[in-house]
């Protein structure tokens, strides 16, 4: 990656533009589009970066021409909408780039709008690589909510709080799978766990969100790096039961193959293994019912007081009728 591109990414990051989740190519295109708007070529010093005060305003197709001419790109002129929707979306949202510098009253899809560096950001950018850079950057970011901070706050507000036990509380990242894991911990285990304590739970964004490595090691449980790792692991000390629970919203119930893999992986475990597939509702369960392995359990979150036992004749017998 060209040194200038690396520097552009460093500048954007320092100005509060988030990079998490972006591919290397997406970062590179954002950096180059940003430099085009600043009229920065491979040999241009940052001190010469232009902003809207210099009336350097480029339309989407002009940015493409700049990239193809100076940054060894071969972007089709017909891809002009990618400049707005992808390459400059974050710098615009972070108020580093003005999206309607040339024609402020233009509609969103109007190609005459023109992009330019915000003059306040431009003054900071021109100090990059000098002794003034840290101070000007600090002043610029002072009492200014950056896009990275704003997006992090939004993610935190959307997170799913989970009460693991009386002492431990954490948050899952948003999503249906993690909502189901919350139900497993806060509803299923109190109903059917006989006091079981969670030893492991993952998160769609962080595989080992909670891990009691000592507790698992004491049970001689298999290595957590194993491919067969379930979503939730909980242990009932009174009954010496270890629950291996899969949370299923779109895939991966405990099939015969999955059951075999889990039991083999836990072959040295000193506890008895309970295999459970959890679903958010009956509609989801019906999609996978044909694939559920025998000698496993099914729990459905929207009917939390009941379970479905795929256990042959183990539970065969009459049910006592409750008195009215």
GIWO-V965248 format. One record per pair of residues at least 4 apart in sequence whose ideal C-beta (glycine too) atoms are under 7 Angstrom apart, sorted by sequence separation. I is the first residue (numbers start at 0). J is the second residue. If there is no record, write none. Layout:
i=I j=J
i=I j=J
//
This chain:
i=0 j=4
i=2 j=6
i=3 j=7
i=4 j=8
i=5 j=9
i=6 j=10
i=7 j=11
i=8 j=12
i=9 j=13
i=10 j=14
i=12 j=16
i=21 j=25
i=23 j=27
i=24 j=28
i=25 j=29
i=26 j=30
i=27 j=31
i=28 j=32
i=29 j=33
i=30 j=34
i=31 j=35
i=32 j=36
i=33 j=37
i=39 j=43
i=43 j=47
i=49 j=53
i=57 j=61
i=59 j=63
i=60 j=64
i=61 j=65
i=62 j=66
i=63 j=67
i=64 j=68
i=65 j=69
i=66 j=70
i=74 j=78
i=80 j=84
i=81 j=85
i=82 j=86
i=83 j=87
i=84 j=88
i=87 j=91
i=88 j=92
i=89 j=93
i=99 j=103
i=105 j=109
i=116 j=120
i=117 j=121
i=118 j=122
i=120 j=124
i=121 j=125
i=128 j=132
i=131 j=135
i=132 j=136
i=133 j=137
i=134 j=138
i=135 j=139
i=136 j=140
i=137 j=141
i=139 j=143
i=144 j=148
i=145 j=149
i=146 j=150
i=147 j=151
i=148 j=152
i=149 j=153
i=150 j=154
i=151 j=155
i=152 j=156
i=153 j=157
i=154 j=158
i=163 j=167
i=174 j=178
i=175 j=179
i=176 j=180
i=177 j=181
i=178 j=182
i=179 j=183
i=180 j=184
i=181 j=185
i=182 j=186
i=183 j=187
i=184 j=188
i=186 j=190
i=187 j=191
i=188 j=192
i=211 j=215
i=212 j=216
i=213 j=217
i=214 j=218
i=221 j=225
i=247 j=251
i=253 j=257
i=254 j=258
i=255 j=259
i=256 j=260
i=257 j=261
i=258 j=262
i=259 j=263
i=260 j=264
i=261 j=265
i=262 j=266
i=268 j=272
i=279 j=283
i=281 j=285
i=284 j=288
i=287 j=291
i=291 j=295
i=310 j=314
i=0 j=5
i=11 j=16
i=21 j=26
i=34 j=39
i=50 j=55
i=51 j=56
i=57 j=62
i=67 j=72
i=81 j=86
i=82 j=87
i=90 j=95
i=91 j=96
i=116 j=121
i=126 j=131
i=127 j=132
i=140 j=145
i=144 j=149
i=163 j=168
i=172 j=177
i=182 j=187
i=183 j=188
i=187 j=192
i=201 j=206
i=215 j=220
i=223 j=228
i=235 j=240
i=247 j=252
i=253 j=258
i=278 j=283
i=308 j=313
i=12 j=18
i=49 j=55
i=66 j=72
i=67 j=73
i=90 j=96
i=99 j=105
i=105 j=111
i=126 j=132
i=162 j=168
i=163 j=169
i=171 j=177
i=201 j=207
i=202 j=208
i=245 j=251
i=278 j=284
i=291 j=297
i=308 j=314
i=67 j=74
i=91 j=98
i=102 j=109
i=105 j=112
i=161 j=168
i=188 j=195
i=201 j=208
i=234 j=241
i=245 j=252
i=265 j=272
i=18 j=26
i=57 j=65
i=66 j=74
i=116 j=124
i=160 j=168
i=161 j=169
i=200 j=208
i=245 j=253
i=298 j=306
i=39 j=48
i=87 j=96
i=102 j=111
i=126 j=135
i=161 j=170
i=171 j=180
i=200 j=209
i=232 j=241
i=233 j=242
i=297 j=306
i=38 j=48
i=101 j=111
i=102 j=112
i=160 j=170
i=161 j=171
i=171 j=181
i=199 j=209
i=232 j=242
i=262 j=272
i=296 j=306
i=297 j=307
i=37 j=48
i=38 j=49
i=63 j=74
i=101 j=112
i=102 j=113
i=159 j=170
i=199 j=210
i=232 j=243
i=37 j=49
i=101 j=113
i=123 j=135
i=158 j=170
i=159 j=171
i=197 j=209
i=199 j=211
i=296 j=308
i=297 j=309
i=63 j=76
i=99 j=112
i=100 j=113
i=122 j=135
i=123 j=136
i=158 j=171
i=184 j=197
i=198 j=211
i=210 j=223
i=231 j=244
i=261 j=274
i=284 j=297
i=98 j=112
i=100 j=114
i=158 j=172
i=159 j=173
i=229 j=243
i=230 j=244
i=295 j=309
i=63 j=78
i=100 j=115
i=158 j=173
i=229 j=244
i=230 j=245
i=231 j=246
i=276 j=291
i=284 j=299
i=294 j=309
i=60 j=76
i=63 j=79
i=98 j=114
i=123 j=139
i=157 j=173
i=184 j=200
i=198 j=214
i=199 j=215
i=207 j=223
i=218 j=234
i=229 j=245
i=230 j=246
i=258 j=274
i=293 j=309
i=294 j=310
i=38 j=55
i=97 j=114
i=198 j=215
i=292 j=309
i=8 j=26
i=96 j=114
i=97 j=115
i=159 j=177
i=243 j=261
i=281 j=299
i=291 j=309
i=293 j=311
i=11 j=30
i=60 j=79
i=63 j=82
i=159 j=178
i=276 j=295
i=280 j=299
i=59 j=79
i=62 j=82
i=96 j=116
i=97 j=117
i=119 j=139
i=161 j=181
i=180 j=200
i=214 j=234
i=275 j=295
i=280 j=300
i=281 j=301
i=36 j=57
i=95 j=116
i=96 j=117
i=163 j=184
i=253 j=274
i=274 j=295
i=275 j=296
i=276 j=297
i=277 j=298
i=278 j=299
i=279 j=300
i=280 j=301
i=8 j=30
i=11 j=33
i=35 j=57
i=95 j=117
i=159 j=181
i=274 j=296
i=278 j=300
i=279 j=301
i=4 j=27
i=7 j=30
i=59 j=82
i=94 j=117
i=161 j=184
i=162 j=185
i=218 j=241
i=253 j=276
i=273 j=296
i=275 j=298
i=277 j=300
i=59 j=83
i=161 j=185
i=199 j=223
i=252 j=276
i=95 j=120
i=177 j=202
i=4 j=30
i=7 j=33
i=36 j=62
i=177 j=203
i=0 j=27
i=4 j=31
i=7 j=34
i=35 j=62
i=87 j=114
i=176 j=203
i=241 j=268
i=41 j=69
i=40 j=69
i=174 j=203
i=201 j=230
i=241 j=270
i=243 j=272
i=247 j=276
i=32 j=62
i=35 j=65
i=172 j=202
i=240 j=270
i=241 j=271
i=247 j=277
i=3 j=34
i=35 j=66
i=79 j=110
i=171 j=202
i=172 j=203
i=200 j=231
i=239 j=270
i=240 j=271
i=241 j=272
i=242 j=273
i=243 j=274
i=244 j=275
i=245 j=276
i=246 j=277
i=247 j=278
i=248 j=279
i=164 j=196
i=172 j=204
i=229 j=261
i=239 j=271
i=241 j=273
i=245 j=277
i=199 j=232
i=227 j=260
i=240 j=273
i=242 j=275
i=244 j=277
i=163 j=197
i=197 j=231
i=198 j=232
i=227 j=261
i=258 j=292
i=31 j=66
i=198 j=233
i=248 j=283
i=252 j=287
i=257 j=292
i=3 j=39
i=197 j=233
i=198 j=234
i=234 j=270
i=247 j=283
i=254 j=290
i=196 j=233
i=227 j=264
i=255 j=292
i=258 j=295
i=3 j=41
i=195 j=233
i=196 j=234
i=252 j=290
i=253 j=291
i=254 j=292
i=31 j=70
i=169 j=208
i=195 j=234
i=225 j=264
i=252 j=291
i=253 j=292
i=1 j=41
i=169 j=209
i=195 j=235
i=247 j=287
i=31 j=72
i=192 j=233
i=194 j=235
i=193 j=235
i=253 j=295
i=192 j=235
i=194 j=237
i=221 j=264
i=56 j=100
i=193 j=237
i=221 j=265
i=56 j=101
i=188 j=233
i=193 j=238
i=220 j=265
i=51 j=97
i=163 j=209
i=184 j=231
i=195 j=242
i=183 j=231
i=219 j=267
i=220 j=268
i=51 j=100
i=219 j=268
i=32 j=82
i=60 j=110
i=180 j=230
i=192 j=242
i=218 j=268
i=219 j=269
i=59 j=110
i=180 j=231
i=218 j=269
i=58 j=110
i=62 j=114
i=93 j=145
i=218 j=270
i=58 j=111
i=93 j=146
i=32 j=86
i=92 j=146
i=32 j=87
i=58 j=113
i=57 j=113
i=29 j=86
i=33 j=90
i=56 j=113
i=57 j=114
i=89 j=146
i=28 j=86
i=56 j=114
i=56 j=115
i=29 j=89
i=36 j=96
i=55 j=115
i=29 j=90
i=183 j=244
i=33 j=96
i=183 j=246
i=51 j=115
i=50 j=115
i=51 j=116
i=50 j=116
i=51 j=117
i=52 j=118
i=180 j=246
i=49 j=116
i=50 j=117
i=51 j=118
i=179 j=246
i=48 j=116
i=50 j=118
i=179 j=248
i=176 j=246
i=50 j=121
i=17 j=89
i=176 j=248
i=16 j=89
i=48 j=121
i=175 j=248
i=16 j=90
i=48 j=124
i=16 j=93
i=48 j=125
i=15 j=93
i=36 j=114
i=11 j=90
i=14 j=93
i=16 j=95
i=36 j=115
i=37 j=116
i=45 j=124
i=46 j=125
i=36 j=116
i=45 j=125
i=14 j=95
i=45 j=127
i=45 j=128
i=11 j=95
i=37 j=124
i=187 j=277
i=183 j=277
i=179 j=277
i=179 j=279
i=175 j=279
i=14 j=120
i=187 j=298
i=190 j=303
i=10 j=124
i=186 j=300
i=190 j=304
i=191 j=306
i=187 j=303
i=10 j=127
i=186 j=303
i=182 j=300
i=6 j=127
i=179 j=300
i=13 j=136
i=15 j=140
i=17 j=146
i=15 j=145
i=16 j=146
i=17 j=147
i=15 j=146
i=16 j=147
i=15 j=147
i=15 j=148
i=17 j=150
//
